[in-house]
């Protein structure tokens, strides 16, 4: 296990949490601190980590074929879909049948959200579960990666670089008119390329190590072209890179392996899915009962984080138990046959 990556997952989840704390409070007060927008960097860190992890996984694969692509996609879907689908269904039911549907959601919104296709809403390009917009990018990354493996086999990195670079450049010059392509061609997708490049440098036995500087040059050109749009991403890339360098440092490794950050790393994905609905609900409660003066603001943040983490643990255990039961039933069925 690379503990620095585990640590970064927890930190990224906390960054996104506090970013949304700030924006929830802004709805009810006139508090404005532009520097707190920096916490949005958590999303960039998640994307960089995702690219890195894919190289970590794929660098151990010996045979790239259609059978492996199916296995790869199955593993990604099992990791992403169960929690996302469950939380999305709960949010949809809550909005439509409990809160009189203030967002005017219908079954098309639900379906489009569940198949990870970006679409326009009154609030922007958001699925039923607001934070799910990042998963639209994540699933695009997995789809492009799978396609690259299928076509280019062990040269899959080249395929991902070509497709994502093409998307980003095309989006920069406004060559797309459809909502999904406009959304998927934002510069934020370069975070995946950066993570893959960090993985190539980190795992020196990677097939792509000999051409790493060509990929680095390409990425630097793209980051320079997009300028202001990639400032957060550059900080995220440097942060992930520095912590990877500290992986074998004794003092740093003790911090990375601390129980708090191991726990946060393990629950980071589900915490990410759940925290915004919890913050939205508690924001309404605190606005009516207490307000957001400093003591209540701290209480609001702490209790929202505690509840979000508690629900994340419960949901993860529920999904794990269901998965275990399904596996047992499948084994028994195969044994009978």
C-alpha positions as CSV (number, residue, x, y, z in Angstrom):
1,X,0.0,0.0,0.0
2,X,1.2,3.5,-0.8
3,X,0.2,5.3,2.4
4,X,0.8,8.8,1.0
5,X,-2.0,8.2,-1.6
6,X,-4.2,6.9,1.2
7,X,-3.4,10.0,3.2
8,X,-4.1,12.3,0.2
9,X,-7.6,10.7,-0.3
10,X,-8.5,11.7,3.2
11,X,-7.1,15.2,2.9
12,X,-8.8,15.7,-0.5
13,X,-12.2,14.6,1.0
14,X,-11.8,17.1,3.9
15,X,-10.9,19.9,1.4
16,X,-14.0,19.3,-0.6
17,X,-16.1,19.1,2.6
18,X,-14.9,22.5,3.9
19,X,-15.3,24.0,0.4
20,X,-19.0,23.0,0.6
21,X,-19.2,24.2,4.2
22,X,-18.2,27.6,3.0
23,X,-20.7,27.6,0.1
24,X,-23.6,26.4,2.3
25,X,-22.9,29.1,4.8
26,X,-22.8,31.7,2.0
27,X,-26.4,30.8,1.1
28,X,-27.6,32.1,4.5
29,X,-25.1,34.8,5.3
30,X,-23.1,37.6,3.6
31,X,-19.8,35.9,4.6
32,X,-17.3,36.0,1.7
33,X,-13.7,34.8,1.9
34,X,-12.5,34.1,-1.7
35,X,-9.4,32.3,-0.4
36,X,-11.6,29.6,0.9
37,X,-12.3,28.7,-2.7
38,X,-8.9,27.1,-2.6
39,X,-10.4,24.1,-0.9
40,X,-11.8,23.1,-4.4
41,X,-8.3,21.8,-5.0
42,X,-9.6,18.6,-3.4
43,X,-11.3,17.7,-6.6
44,X,-8.0,18.2,-8.6
45,X,-6.2,16.0,-6.1
46,X,-8.8,13.3,-6.5
47,X,-8.3,13.3,-10.3
48,X,-4.5,13.2,-10.0
49,X,-4.7,10.3,-7.5
50,X,-7.1,8.5,-9.9
51,X,-4.6,8.7,-12.8
52,X,-1.7,7.6,-10.5
53,X,-3.7,4.6,-9.1
54,X,-4.5,3.4,-12.7
55,X,-0.8,3.2,-13.5
56,X,-0.2,1.4,-10.2
57,X,-2.9,-1.2,-11.1
58,X,-2.0,-1.6,-14.8
59,X,1.8,-1.7,-14.3
60,X,1.3,-5.1,-12.7
61,X,-0.8,-6.5,-15.7
62,X,1.1,-8.9,-18.0
63,X,-1.6,-9.5,-20.7
64,X,-3.8,-6.7,-22.1
65,X,-6.7,-8.2,-24.0
66,X,-10.5,-8.0,-24.2
67,X,-10.9,-10.3,-21.3
68,X,-8.8,-8.0,-19.1
69,X,-10.8,-4.9,-20.3
70,X,-14.0,-6.6,-19.0
71,X,-12.3,-7.4,-15.7
72,X,-11.0,-3.8,-15.4
73,X,-14.3,-2.2,-16.1
74,X,-16.1,-4.6,-13.7
75,X,-13.6,-3.7,-10.9
76,X,-14.1,0.0,-11.6
77,X,-17.9,-0.3,-11.6
78,X,-18.0,-2.2,-8.3
79,X,-15.9,0.5,-6.8
80,X,-18.0,3.4,-8.0
81,X,-21.5,2.4,-8.7
82,X,-23.1,0.8,-5.6
83,X,-22.7,3.7,-3.3
84,X,-23.4,6.3,-6.0
85,X,-26.6,4.6,-7.2
86,X,-27.9,4.2,-3.6
87,X,-27.2,7.8,-2.6
88,X,-28.6,9.1,-5.9
89,X,-31.9,7.1,-5.5
90,X,-32.3,8.4,-1.9
91,X,-31.7,12.0,-3.0
92,X,-34.1,11.7,-5.9
93,X,-36.9,10.2,-3.7
94,X,-36.2,12.9,-1.1
95,X,-36.5,15.8,-3.5
96,X,-39.4,14.4,-5.6
97,X,-41.6,12.9,-2.9
98,X,-40.7,14.6,0.4
99,X,-39.6,18.2,-0.5
100,X,-42.1,18.8,-3.3
101,X,-39.4,18.6,-6.0
102,X,-37.9,22.1,-5.9
103,X,-35.4,21.2,-8.6
104,X,-38.1,19.9,-10.9
105,X,-36.4,16.5,-11.3
106,X,-38.0,13.8,-13.4
107,X,-37.1,10.2,-14.4
108,X,-34.9,11.5,-17.3
109,X,-32.7,13.4,-14.8
110,X,-32.4,10.2,-12.7
111,X,-31.6,8.0,-15.7
112,X,-29.0,10.5,-17.1
113,X,-27.4,10.7,-13.7
114,X,-27.2,7.0,-13.4
115,X,-25.5,6.5,-16.8
116,X,-23.0,9.3,-16.1
117,X,-24.0,11.6,-19.0
118,X,-23.7,15.3,-18.2
119,X,-26.8,17.4,-18.8
120,X,-28.0,20.9,-18.2
121,X,-30.2,21.8,-15.2
122,X,-31.3,25.2,-13.8
123,X,-28.2,25.1,-11.6
124,X,-25.7,24.2,-14.2
125,X,-24.4,20.8,-15.5
126,X,-25.2,18.7,-12.4
127,X,-26.6,15.2,-11.9
128,X,-29.3,14.4,-9.2
129,X,-26.5,14.1,-6.6
130,X,-24.6,17.4,-7.1
131,X,-21.1,16.1,-6.3
132,X,-21.6,13.4,-8.9
133,X,-20.4,15.8,-11.6
134,X,-16.9,14.6,-10.9
135,X,-17.9,11.0,-11.4
136,X,-18.9,12.0,-15.0
137,X,-15.3,12.8,-15.5
138,X,-14.1,9.7,-13.6
139,X,-16.2,7.3,-15.7
140,X,-15.1,9.1,-18.9
141,X,-11.5,8.4,-17.8
142,X,-12.2,4.7,-17.2
143,X,-14.0,4.4,-20.6
144,X,-11.1,6.1,-22.5
145,X,-8.6,4.0,-20.6
146,X,-10.5,0.8,-21.4
147,X,-10.8,1.7,-25.1
148,X,-7.1,2.5,-25.2
149,X,-6.2,-0.9,-23.7
150,X,-8.5,-2.6,-26.1
151,X,-7.0,-0.9,-29.2
152,X,-3.4,-0.2,-28.2
153,X,-2.8,-2.9,-25.6
154,X,0.2,-2.0,-23.5
155,X,0.5,1.4,-25.2
156,X,-2.7,2.5,-23.5
157,X,-1.1,5.7,-22.0
158,X,-0.5,7.0,-25.5
159,X,-4.2,6.5,-26.3
160,X,-5.4,8.3,-23.1
161,X,-3.0,11.2,-23.8
162,X,-4.1,11.6,-27.4
163,X,-7.8,11.5,-26.6
164,X,-7.7,13.8,-23.5
165,X,-5.3,16.2,-25.1
166,X,-7.6,16.4,-28.2
167,X,-10.7,16.9,-26.0
168,X,-9.0,19.7,-24.0
169,X,-7.7,21.5,-27.0
170,X,-11.0,21.2,-28.9
171,X,-12.9,22.5,-25.9
172,X,-10.5,25.4,-25.6
173,X,-11.3,26.4,-29.1
174,X,-15.1,25.8,-28.6
175,X,-15.3,23.2,-31.3
176,X,-18.1,21.3,-29.5
177,X,-21.8,22.2,-29.3
178,X,-23.3,19.3,-27.3
179,X,-23.5,19.6,-23.5
180,X,-21.6,16.3,-22.8
181,X,-18.7,17.1,-25.1
182,X,-18.4,20.7,-23.8
183,X,-18.4,19.3,-20.2
184,X,-15.9,16.5,-20.9
185,X,-13.5,18.9,-22.7
186,X,-12.8,21.1,-19.7
187,X,-9.1,21.5,-18.7
188,X,-9.7,19.7,-15.4
189,X,-9.4,16.3,-17.3
190,X,-5.6,17.0,-17.5
191,X,-5.4,16.0,-13.9
192,X,-5.8,12.4,-14.9
193,X,-2.9,12.7,-17.3
194,X,-0.8,14.3,-14.6
195,X,-1.6,11.4,-12.2
196,X,-0.7,8.8,-14.9
197,X,2.6,10.7,-15.5
198,X,3.4,10.7,-11.8
199,X,2.7,6.9,-11.8
200,X,5.1,6.4,-14.7
201,X,7.9,8.2,-12.8
202,X,7.1,6.4,-9.6
203,X,6.9,2.9,-11.0
204,X,10.2,2.9,-12.9
205,X,9.5,-0.5,-14.3
206,X,6.5,0.9,-16.2
207,X,6.5,0.2,-20.0
208,X,6.4,4.0,-20.5
209,X,9.4,5.0,-18.4
210,X,11.7,5.4,-21.4
211,X,9.4,8.0,-23.0
212,X,8.3,9.8,-19.7
213,X,9.9,13.1,-20.7
214,X,7.9,13.2,-23.9
215,X,4.7,12.9,-21.9
216,X,6.0,15.4,-19.4
217,X,6.7,17.9,-22.2
218,X,3.2,17.4,-23.7
219,X,1.5,17.9,-20.3
220,X,3.6,21.1,-19.6
221,X,2.6,22.6,-22.9
222,X,-1.1,21.9,-22.2
223,X,-0.9,23.3,-18.7
224,X,0.8,26.4,-20.1
225,X,-1.8,26.9,-22.8
226,X,-4.7,26.7,-20.4
227,X,-2.9,29.0,-17.9
228,X,-5.3,30.3,-15.2
229,X,-7.7,27.3,-15.7
230,X,-5.0,25.0,-14.3
231,X,-3.6,26.8,-11.4
232,X,-5.3,24.6,-8.8
233,X,-4.3,21.6,-10.8
234,X,-0.6,22.5,-10.8
235,X,-0.7,22.9,-7.0
236,X,-2.5,19.5,-6.8
237,X,0.1,17.8,-9.0
238,X,3.0,19.3,-7.0
239,X,1.3,18.3,-3.7
240,X,0.8,14.7,-4.8
241,X,4.3,14.5,-6.2
242,X,6.0,15.9,-3.0
243,X,4.1,13.5,-0.8
244,X,5.0,10.5,-3.0
245,X,8.7,11.6,-2.6
246,X,8.1,11.5,1.2
247,X,6.6,8.0,1.1
248,X,9.8,6.4,2.4
249,X,10.6,9.1,4.9
250,X,10.1,7.7,8.4
251,X,8.5,10.7,10.0
252,X,6.2,11.4,7.1
253,X,5.2,7.8,6.8
254,X,4.1,7.7,10.5
255,X,1.8,10.6,9.7
256,X,0.5,8.9,6.5
257,X,-0.2,5.7,8.5
258,X,-1.9,7.3,11.4
259,X,-5.3,5.8,12.3
260,X,-7.2,9.1,11.6
261,X,-5.9,9.4,8.0
262,X,-6.2,5.6,7.3
263,X,-9.8,5.9,8.4
264,X,-10.4,9.0,6.3
265,X,-8.7,7.4,3.3
266,X,-10.9,4.3,3.6
267,X,-14.2,6.3,3.8
268,X,-13.1,9.2,1.5
269,X,-15.3,8.1,-1.5
270,X,-18.5,7.5,0.5
271,X,-17.8,10.7,2.6
272,X,-17.5,12.6,-0.7
273,X,-20.9,11.3,-1.9
274,X,-22.7,12.0,1.4
275,X,-21.4,15.2,2.8
276,X,-23.2,17.7,0.5
277,X,-26.7,16.4,1.3
278,X,-25.9,16.4,5.0
279,X,-24.5,19.9,4.8
280,X,-27.6,21.1,2.9
281,X,-30.0,19.6,5.4
282,X,-28.1,20.8,8.5
283,X,-27.7,24.2,6.8
284,X,-31.5,24.7,6.8
285,X,-31.7,23.5,10.4
286,X,-29.0,25.8,11.7
287,X,-30.4,28.8,9.7
288,X,-33.7,28.5,11.4
289,X,-32.6,27.6,14.9
290,X,-29.1,29.1,15.6
291,X,-27.6,31.1,12.7
292,X,-24.0,30.9,11.7
293,X,-22.2,33.1,14.3
294,X,-18.7,31.7,15.1
295,X,-19.6,29.2,17.8
296,X,-22.5,27.8,15.8
297,X,-20.5,27.8,12.6
298,X,-17.9,25.6,14.3
299,X,-20.7,23.3,15.7
300,X,-22.3,23.2,12.3
301,X,-19.1,22.1,10.7
302,X,-18.2,19.5,13.4
303,X,-21.6,17.9,13.6
304,X,-22.0,17.8,9.8
305,X,-18.6,16.1,9.4
306,X,-19.4,13.6,12.2
307,X,-22.8,12.7,10.7
308,X,-21.3,12.4,7.2
309,X,-18.5,10.1,8.4
310,X,-21.0,8.0,10.4
311,X,-23.3,7.6,7.5
312,X,-20.3,6.8,5.2
313,X,-19.1,4.0,7.5
314,X,-22.7,2.5,7.7
315,X,-23.1,2.7,3.9
316,X,-19.7,1.1,3.3
317,X,-20.4,-1.8,5.7
318,X,-23.9,-2.2,4.1
319,X,-22.4,-2.4,0.6
320,X,-19.7,-4.8,1.8
321,X,-22.2,-7.1,3.5
322,X,-24.4,-7.2,0.4
323,X,-21.4,-7.9,-1.8
324,X,-20.3,-10.7,0.5
325,X,-23.7,-12.3,0.4
326,X,-23.9,-12.1,-3.3
327,X,-20.5,-13.8,-3.7
328,X,-21.6,-16.6,-1.3
329,X,-24.8,-17.2,-3.3
330,X,-22.9,-17.2,-6.6
331,X,-20.4,-19.7,-5.2
332,X,-23.2,-22.0,-3.9
333,X,-25.0,-21.8,-7.2
334,X,-21.8,-22.7,-9.2
335,X,-21.2,-25.6,-6.7
336,X,-24.7,-27.0,-7.3
337,X,-24.2,-26.9,-11.0
